[in-house]
Amino acid sequence: MRRSDALWRRTNSGVVVLGVSATRPTIVTGPAADLWELLEAPVRIDDVIDQIARLHGTTGGRVRADVTAVLETWTRDRAIEPLQ
């Protein structure tokens, strides 16, 4: 779930996210921008991966590494609460 104290903005090309402990924002486009939207409410990581895969017409296995990397960055930067 997104942290309420993380700063973010939707742009024409994606989402800019600045977590509480980040030194610079993360800029994401495409599926990662969709990922930020899906984190509005508490959700399980496997459900997020499945939803991203469905939105982009692929399999969870193909997006898992990318989604996991972005989630790790946002967790480290304290932009999101850790997912289960």
MODELLER restraints for C-alpha pairs under 7 A, 6 or more apart:
rsr = mdl.restraints
at = mdl.atoms
rsr.add(forms.Gaussian(group=physical.xy_distance, feature=features.Distance(at['CA:1:A'], at['CA:39:A']), mean=4.69, stdev=0.5))
rsr.add(forms.Gaussian(group=physical.xy_distance, feature=features.Distance(at['CA:1:A'], at['CA:40:A']), mean=5.75, stdev=0.5))
rsr.add(forms.Gaussian(group=physical.xy_distance, feature=features.Distance(at['CA:1:A'], at['CA:41:A']), mean=5.33, stdev=0.5))
rsr.add(forms.Gaussian(group=physical.xy_distance, feature=features.Distance(at['CA:1:A'], at['CA:42:A']), mean=4.72, stdev=0.5))
rsr.add(forms.Gaussian(group=physical.xy_distance, feature=features.Distance(at['CA:1:A'], at['CA:43:A']), mean=6.70, stdev=0.5))
rsr.add(forms.Gaussian(group=physical.xy_distance, feature=features.Distance(at['CA:1:A'], at['CA:80:A']), mean=5.42, stdev=0.5))
rsr.add(forms.Gaussian(group=physical.xy_distance, feature=features.Distance(at['CA:1:A'], at['CA:81:A']), mean=5.38, stdev=0.5))
rsr.add(forms.Gaussian(group=physical.xy_distance, feature=features.Distance(at['CA:2:A'], at['CA:39:A']), mean=5.56, stdev=0.5))
rsr.add(forms.Gaussian(group=physical.xy_distance, feature=features.Distance(at['CA:2:A'], at['CA:40:A']), mean=5.70, stdev=0.5))
rsr.add(forms.Gaussian(group=physical.xy_distance, feature=features.Distance(at['CA:2:A'], at['CA:79:A']), mean=6.12, stdev=0.5))
rsr.add(forms.Gaussian(group=physical.xy_distance, feature=features.Distance(at['CA:2:A'], at['CA:80:A']), mean=4.23, stdev=0.5))
rsr.add(forms.Gaussian(group=physical.xy_distance, feature=features.Distance(at['CA:2:A'], at['CA:81:A']), mean=6.30, stdev=0.5))
rsr.add(forms.Gaussian(group=physical.xy_distance, feature=features.Distance(at['CA:3:A'], at['CA:79:A']), mean=5.53, stdev=0.5))
rsr.add(forms.Gaussian(group=physical.xy_distance, feature=features.Distance(at['CA:3:A'], at['CA:80:A']), mean=4.89, stdev=0.5))
rsr.add(forms.Gaussian(group=physical.xy_distance, feature=features.Distance(at['CA:3:A'], at['CA:81:A']), mean=6.25, stdev=0.5))
rsr.add(forms.Gaussian(group=physical.xy_distance, feature=features.Distance(at['CA:5:A'], at['CA:20:A']), mean=6.74, stdev=0.5))
rsr.add(forms.Gaussian(group=physical.xy_distance, feature=features.Distance(at['CA:6:A'], at['CA:18:A']), mean=5.92, stdev=0.5))
rsr.add(forms.Gaussian(group=physical.xy_distance, feature=features.Distance(at['CA:6:A'], at['CA:19:A']), mean=4.73, stdev=0.5))
rsr.add(forms.Gaussian(group=physical.xy_distance, feature=features.Distance(at['CA:6:A'], at['CA:20:A']), mean=5.61, stdev=0.5))
rsr.add(forms.Gaussian(group=physical.xy_distance, feature=features.Distance(at['CA:6:A'], at['CA:79:A']), mean=5.02, stdev=0.5))
rsr.add(forms.Gaussian(group=physical.xy_distance, feature=features.Distance(at['CA:7:A'], at['CA:17:A']), mean=5.92, stdev=0.5))
rsr.add(forms.Gaussian(group=physical.xy_distance, feature=features.Distance(at['CA:7:A'], at['CA:18:A']), mean=5.05, stdev=0.5))
rsr.add(forms.Gaussian(group=physical.xy_distance, feature=features.Distance(at['CA:7:A'], at['CA:19:A']), mean=6.39, stdev=0.5))
rsr.add(forms.Gaussian(group=physical.xy_distance, feature=features.Distance(at['CA:8:A'], at['CA:15:A']), mean=6.93, stdev=0.5))
rsr.add(forms.Gaussian(group=physical.xy_distance, feature=features.Distance(at['CA:8:A'], at['CA:16:A']), mean=5.36, stdev=0.5))
rsr.add(forms.Gaussian(group=physical.xy_distance, feature=features.Distance(at['CA:8:A'], at['CA:17:A']), mean=4.35, stdev=0.5))
rsr.add(forms.Gaussian(group=physical.xy_distance, feature=features.Distance(at['CA:8:A'], at['CA:18:A']), mean=6.06, stdev=0.5))
rsr.add(forms.Gaussian(group=physical.xy_distance, feature=features.Distance(at['CA:9:A'], at['CA:15:A']), mean=5.70, stdev=0.5))
rsr.add(forms.Gaussian(group=physical.xy_distance, feature=features.Distance(at['CA:9:A'], at['CA:16:A']), mean=5.32, stdev=0.5))
rsr.add(forms.Gaussian(group=physical.xy_distance, feature=features.Distance(at['CA:9:A'], at['CA:17:A']), mean=6.78, stdev=0.5))
rsr.add(forms.Gaussian(group=physical.xy_distance, feature=features.Distance(at['CA:10:A'], at['CA:16:A']), mean=6.46, stdev=0.5))
rsr.add(forms.Gaussian(group=physical.xy_distance, feature=features.Distance(at['CA:13:A'], at['CA:29:A']), mean=6.07, stdev=0.5))
rsr.add(forms.Gaussian(group=physical.xy_distance, feature=features.Distance(at['CA:14:A'], at['CA:28:A']), mean=5.57, stdev=0.5))
rsr.add(forms.Gaussian(group=physical.xy_distance, feature=features.Distance(at['CA:14:A'], at['CA:29:A']), mean=4.20, stdev=0.5))
rsr.add(forms.Gaussian(group=physical.xy_distance, feature=features.Distance(at['CA:14:A'], at['CA:30:A']), mean=6.67, stdev=0.5))
rsr.add(forms.Gaussian(group=physical.xy_distance, feature=features.Distance(at['CA:14:A'], at['CA:33:A']), mean=5.35, stdev=0.5))
rsr.add(forms.Gaussian(group=physical.xy_distance, feature=features.Distance(at['CA:15:A'], at['CA:27:A']), mean=5.83, stdev=0.5))
rsr.add(forms.Gaussian(group=physical.xy_distance, feature=features.Distance(at['CA:15:A'], at['CA:28:A']), mean=5.35, stdev=0.5))
rsr.add(forms.Gaussian(group=physical.xy_distance, feature=features.Distance(at['CA:15:A'], at['CA:29:A']), mean=6.43, stdev=0.5))
rsr.add(forms.Gaussian(group=physical.xy_distance, feature=features.Distance(at['CA:15:A'], at['CA:33:A']), mean=5.46, stdev=0.5))
rsr.add(forms.Gaussian(group=physical.xy_distance, feature=features.Distance(at['CA:16:A'], at['CA:25:A']), mean=6.30, stdev=0.5))
rsr.add(forms.Gaussian(group=physical.xy_distance, feature=features.Distance(at['CA:16:A'], at['CA:26:A']), mean=5.73, stdev=0.5))
rsr.add(forms.Gaussian(group=physical.xy_distance, feature=features.Distance(at['CA:16:A'], at['CA:27:A']), mean=4.48, stdev=0.5))
rsr.add(forms.Gaussian(group=physical.xy_distance, feature=features.Distance(at['CA:16:A'], at['CA:28:A']), mean=6.43, stdev=0.5))
rsr.add(forms.Gaussian(group=physical.xy_distance, feature=features.Distance(at['CA:17:A'], at['CA:25:A']), mean=5.31, stdev=0.5))
rsr.add(forms.Gaussian(group=physical.xy_distance, feature=features.Distance(at['CA:17:A'], at['CA:26:A']), mean=5.13, stdev=0.5))
rsr.add(forms.Gaussian(group=physical.xy_distance, feature=features.Distance(at['CA:17:A'], at['CA:27:A']), mean=6.37, stdev=0.5))
rsr.add(forms.Gaussian(group=physical.xy_distance, feature=features.Distance(at['CA:18:A'], at['CA:24:A']), mean=6.62, stdev=0.5))
rsr.add(forms.Gaussian(group=physical.xy_distance, feature=features.Distance(at['CA:18:A'], at['CA:25:A']), mean=4.39, stdev=0.5))
rsr.add(forms.Gaussian(group=physical.xy_distance, feature=features.Distance(at['CA:18:A'], at['CA:26:A']), mean=6.35, stdev=0.5))
rsr.add(forms.Gaussian(group=physical.xy_distance, feature=features.Distance(at['CA:18:A'], at['CA:79:A']), mean=6.61, stdev=0.5))
rsr.add(forms.Gaussian(group=physical.xy_distance, feature=features.Distance(at['CA:19:A'], at['CA:74:A']), mean=6.76, stdev=0.5))
rsr.add(forms.Gaussian(group=physical.xy_distance, feature=features.Distance(at['CA:19:A'], at['CA:77:A']), mean=4.81, stdev=0.5))
rsr.add(forms.Gaussian(group=physical.xy_distance, feature=features.Distance(at['CA:19:A'], at['CA:78:A']), mean=4.91, stdev=0.5))
rsr.add(forms.Gaussian(group=physical.xy_distance, feature=features.Distance(at['CA:19:A'], at['CA:79:A']), mean=3.86, stdev=0.5))
rsr.add(forms.Gaussian(group=physical.xy_distance, feature=features.Distance(at['CA:20:A'], at['CA:77:A']), mean=6.25, stdev=0.5))
rsr.add(forms.Gaussian(group=physical.xy_distance, feature=features.Distance(at['CA:20:A'], at['CA:78:A']), mean=5.31, stdev=0.5))
rsr.add(forms.Gaussian(group=physical.xy_distance, feature=features.Distance(at['CA:20:A'], at['CA:79:A']), mean=6.22, stdev=0.5))
rsr.add(forms.Gaussian(group=physical.xy_distance, feature=features.Distance(at['CA:21:A'], at['CA:77:A']), mean=4.95, stdev=0.5))
rsr.add(forms.Gaussian(group=physical.xy_distance, feature=features.Distance(at['CA:21:A'], at['CA:78:A']), mean=5.84, stdev=0.5))
rsr.add(forms.Gaussian(group=physical.xy_distance, feature=features.Distance(at['CA:22:A'], at['CA:77:A']), mean=4.67, stdev=0.5))
rsr.add(forms.Gaussian(group=physical.xy_distance, feature=features.Distance(at['CA:31:A'], at['CA:52:A']), mean=6.45, stdev=0.5))
rsr.add(forms.Gaussian(group=physical.xy_distance, feature=features.Distance(at['CA:32:A'], at['CA:67:A']), mean=6.98, stdev=0.5))
rsr.add(forms.Gaussian(group=physical.xy_distance, feature=features.Distance(at['CA:35:A'], at['CA:52:A']), mean=6.86, stdev=0.5))
rsr.add(forms.Gaussian(group=physical.xy_distance, feature=features.Distance(at['CA:38:A'], at['CA:48:A']), mean=6.92, stdev=0.5))
rsr.add(forms.Gaussian(group=physical.xy_distance, feature=features.Distance(at['CA:44:A'], at['CA:83:A']), mean=6.00, stdev=0.5))
rsr.add(forms.Gaussian(group=physical.xy_distance, feature=features.Distance(at['CA:44:A'], at['CA:84:A']), mean=5.37, stdev=0.5))
rsr.add(forms.Gaussian(group=physical.xy_distance, feature=features.Distance(at['CA:45:A'], at['CA:83:A']), mean=5.84, stdev=0.5))
rsr.add(forms.Gaussian(group=physical.xy_distance, feature=features.Distance(at['CA:45:A'], at['CA:84:A']), mean=6.06, stdev=0.5))
rsr.add(forms.Gaussian(group=physical.xy_distance, feature=features.Distance(at['CA:49:A'], at['CA:60:A']), mean=5.62, stdev=0.5))
rsr.add(forms.Gaussian(group=physical.xy_distance, feature=features.Distance(at['CA:49:A'], at['CA:63:A']), mean=6.79, stdev=0.5))
rsr.add(forms.Gaussian(group=physical.xy_distance, feature=features.Distance(at['CA:49:A'], at['CA:64:A']), mean=6.17, stdev=0.5))
rsr.add(forms.Gaussian(group=physical.xy_distance, feature=features.Distance(at['CA:49:A'], at['CA:67:A']), mean=6.87, stdev=0.5))
rsr.add(forms.Gaussian(group=physical.xy_distance, feature=features.Distance(at['CA:50:A'], at['CA:60:A']), mean=5.39, stdev=0.5))
rsr.add(forms.Gaussian(group=physical.xy_distance, feature=features.Distance(at['CA:53:A'], at['CA:59:A']), mean=5.16, stdev=0.5))
rsr.add(forms.Gaussian(group=physical.xy_distance, feature=features.Distance(at['CA:53:A'], at['CA:60:A']), mean=5.29, stdev=0.5))
rsr.add(forms.Gaussian(group=physical.xy_distance, feature=features.Distance(at['CA:53:A'], at['CA:63:A']), mean=6.49, stdev=0.5))
rsr.add(forms.Gaussian(group=physical.xy_distance, feature=features.Distance(at['CA:74:A'], at['CA:80:A']), mean=5.76, stdev=0.5))
rsr.add(forms.Gaussian(group=physical.xy_distance, feature=features.Distance(at['CA:75:A'], at['CA:81:A']), mean=6.29, stdev=0.5))
rsr.add(forms.Gaussian(group=physical.xy_distance, feature=features.Distance(at['CA:75:A'], at['CA:82:A']), mean=5.88, stdev=0.5))
